[in-house]
Amino acid sequence: MGRLKDKLAQVLAGHRQELQNLLKSSGTKAVDQVTAEQIFSGARGIHSLLCDTSSVPPDKGLIIRGHPIAELTELFPEEIFYLLLTGEIPDKADVEEIRGEFSRRAAVPDYVWHVLDALPADSHPMCMLNTAILSMQRDSVFARKYEEGMPKDQYWEATLEDALNIIARMPAIAAWVYRKRFKKGPRLDGDASLDWAANYAHLLSVADMKGGFPSLMRLYMVLHCDHESGNVSAMTAATVNSALSDLYYSLSAGLNGLAGPLHGLANQECLTWLMETMKKYGGVPTVEQITRDAEETIAAKRVVPGYGHAVLRVTDPRFSAFVEFGKAHCADDPIFKSVLNVYEAVPKVLKKYPKIKNPWPNVDAASGALLAHYGLTEQRYYTVLFAVSRSLGICAQAILARGLGQPIIRPTSVTTSWLKKACS
Ligand SMILES: CC(C)(COP(=O)(O)OP(=O)(O)OC[C@H]1O[C@@H](n2cnc3c(N)ncnc32)[C@H](O)[C@@H]1OP(=O)(O)O)[C@@H](O)C(=O)NCCC(=O)NCCS
């Protein structure tokens, strides 16, 4: 891991110095203000976390290290991981090193399979994935070295070790969660000649490797990799990791947040909503039919899944990237056609409700249709795919946070009477 480690050591040294200088010259400068409303709205919009892997401007969507996500859709996840960590697109030798590390570390300990065997057969796939990750905590390099008295300036290296081990094992674990949970046959062996995402596609074995499925998996793994650090999963993982709980603890904690229907589980809900609509109308629903259904959904005090966002105020560029993929690979697929009709209908409906701040689709609105096209129709599994990808960003954020010597996260809560007094 010489190249990545050397590069990171250099990047982190410069970054640490830059932050130290900034804090020394301007550490007490006010950079934001907080309203009472924000305190009661899930801390929405308060600038209080440091994250350099990516940013999400409301009017642009995901930007990774200065590159809009639309410009990164041809990259491999290995390249994205390097970019998240270092801020640079890797060269061929860097990619080969990361790919080699993932493949060298890919073997999953047998006890993980036993742990999965012990879970009830109808467990949610996200529960299975997170339990498997947590069960490997005994292998944490960070935890072992910490017990041995590791100095603080080595925290990031031990976190990098844990990250590489977890990410390397993730495709085999996640693929087995799928095959076991949905009775798809025996566990398959990985193929070391494939890249990380294509190997995951191979291990899932839902579609012919010669078709578009491996490309979809690459795109999926790239598009979901990171979304700055204020979202539920990233913030949870960062908070837990800041207590120096290792990545096995912190990543699984964050991914448990991803399992919520307002966060990562929305992609499962999207296809369910779409399929129900298709079933009701016996095929691709018209824009008028979808409009009526969306209105009924809101009247029933339910959300239209895949639409709206806590930060974004435009169509999610990740949604657009999936739509482009769909147009190129499965334009005539009825589910994909339905996605396009939903896109035409739903924003117009949501715009009628002033309280809904963003009527536009998010990343989850199109991905399920593409997965279903290739035969991955088990919606309950979809958040696992999201989780495998998001591990790249969560791990990168943890490595950088430990490398910058960020302290334990500990904001202050206020009581309602404090708030009343502050407002008066
Ligand atoms: C993503 C989401 C949780 C953001 O929540 P938020 O930041 O509170 O969004 P808003 O400020 O626009 O919400 C204001 C109101 O509009 C509602 N709203 C937002 N998006 C909506 C949608 N797609 N359908 C119906 N109502 C919606 C909210 O439920 C909220 O209602 P309330 O005041 O009665 O509780 C929300 O848009 C949502 O639930 N979307 C559907 C689920 C989804 O796609 N999640 C994946 C996110 S990547």
The ligand as an ORCA input file, in Angstrom:
! r2SCAN-3c Opt
* xyz 0 1
  C     -35.749     13.366      1.746
  C     -36.688     13.957      2.772
  C     -36.660     13.064      4.039
  C     -36.226     15.361      3.153
  O     -36.966     15.778      4.263
  P     -37.039     17.318      4.679
  O     -35.688     17.928      4.636
  O     -37.782     17.372      5.959
  O     -37.866     17.909      3.450
  P     -38.812     19.174      3.442
  O     -38.270     20.252      4.311
  O     -39.069     19.497      2.009
  O     -40.128     18.596      4.119
  C     -41.192     19.447      4.447
  C     -42.473     18.671      4.402
  O     -42.674     18.179      3.074
  C     -42.888     16.780      3.077
  N     -42.252     16.167      1.920
  C     -40.969     16.267      1.537
  N     -40.729     15.452      0.486
  C     -41.900     14.845      0.213
  C     -42.297     13.867     -0.717
  N     -41.433     13.310     -1.570
  N     -43.568     13.452     -0.727
  C     -44.469     13.982      0.131
  N     -44.145     14.879      1.081
  C     -42.880     15.306      1.113
  C     -42.190     16.320      4.334
  O     -42.651     15.043      4.772
  C     -42.514     17.438      5.297
  O     -43.836     17.239      5.746
  P     -44.274     17.584      7.276
  O     -43.920     19.016      7.479
  O     -45.734     17.285      7.306
  O     -43.455     16.665      8.141
  C     -38.141     14.057      2.213
  O     -38.110     14.833      1.030
  C     -38.743     12.687      1.931
  O     -39.286     12.078      2.854
  N     -38.677     12.218      0.641
  C     -39.148     10.906      0.300
  C     -38.184      9.839      0.809
  C     -36.896      9.823     -0.005
  O     -36.902      9.841     -1.227
  N     -35.759      9.767      0.704
  C     -34.462      9.633      0.064
  C     -33.620     10.830      0.302
  S     -32.122     10.731     -0.587
*
